[in-house]
């Protein structure tokens, strides 16, 4: 009854409806087959072409303990699930006819604890699964399609800079491409000035997150604006947090003066800002990349294990350059080491100095535009959820939803022109007490009622815009 209510309850409203049901993958092929068969048996055959499945990975907070690298337990679980999916897809018994189980699984998804689980955790698994070679000894005419990816990002973040960095991590580390989707991505359209003004231009986060954001922003400032006074402040703050996390000269019970005269240890890390930025680029690799690529280990690996190992390498050109930098590799290892994790997890607050506020806002707005252009040029879609985002996000009215910034073809708006493929969704119908029809209606009413003298849209223009959104949502389906 649960499966029938969840799937048939939506599909019975119309033949043109299609559902991509999210299910958490099991850790063995046998369990996956049993789960999918159990669901499909309960759904009336007439709906067979109207629903598919997406394997849904659950983001979780890192339980560090004494593990050798970040998110050790979750990464091990993801590996087991990925191996199970791989074997499930390679077994021809699961895709021997037109209505095969493998054909019903069309994509991968990751959602939940966004702040405490970054895209780097899923990078190896998603690269491993989405384009792996289908191994089968039998002579067959066709193979199941590659898996597309939806990654939920940019909805929950420490601050806008942190959210934007997470979006770029998803693009870089997961190698998102044409046909993939971002879930929510609110940070790409959040009003920067209003966001920081509400927080009195103060940012609360862990020292590790603050350090990472400062380095990333420095790099972006150089590339998008040039060297400014803000860069000088970012450099000072970088050295502050780098010293607090990665300089261990100060012995327990000692003081900072004594630490100046301490001898350098053998594992002293580079405090060069460029080296640190390169180490951030390495985070899309497996934490074990050095060990895995060692000749004595690599030559012993075969079959599925070798494919997993090779998927641990992020072949983005910048990441490959970073991998050749020894200082960056040492910083990458330090990032994963439990030796520094405790200091990095300590919370702190920084306030943007008044003299740099305008430069800060300008930089963040330029980064937003740069990432929007990347998303648009790669033909990556964005799933928008008006009611969900209104209730838990940074918008005060529905017409302020970033969807109008992502896609504004045919509308009169004060925003730069973008034609990003978007869709309107319910997120969770039960939690937010809504429906797809209601979400469309809310956007239509908001756009019609909240208009300024300078930017007006007729009811016909709004309806046409909504209809284009509807058409794009159909195009975003992972299976056609």
CORNORHU-V722442 format. One line per field, one symbol per residue. psi: psi as a letter, one per 20 degrees, with the letter a starting at -180 (. if undefined). Layout:
psi=???
This chain:
psi=hgggghghhghiiqhiqppoppqpqrjqgghggggghhghhipphijhjjqrqppopopqqongckqirqlggghhghgggggggghghiohhilirhlqghhioirqqprcnggjorhhhiggghhghhkqpoppiqoqhqqqqqprppppqjhpqgrgggghhhghgggghilqapirqppfkhhijpogggghhhjkkqpprqhggggggggghgghgghhgrprhhggghgghghghgghgjokhoqpiarhghhhjqqprhkpqpkphghhghhghiiirqikggghipghghiiprchhhhgghiipojphhhhghhiohhhhhhghhhipihigghhipqrpqppqhijgghgggghhhgggghghggghilprppqnggghhhjbjqhqhijpihhhgokpiqorjqqpqlpprqprifogggjmarhghgggghggghhhmqrhhnqpqhghgggghhhgghhhhhiqip.
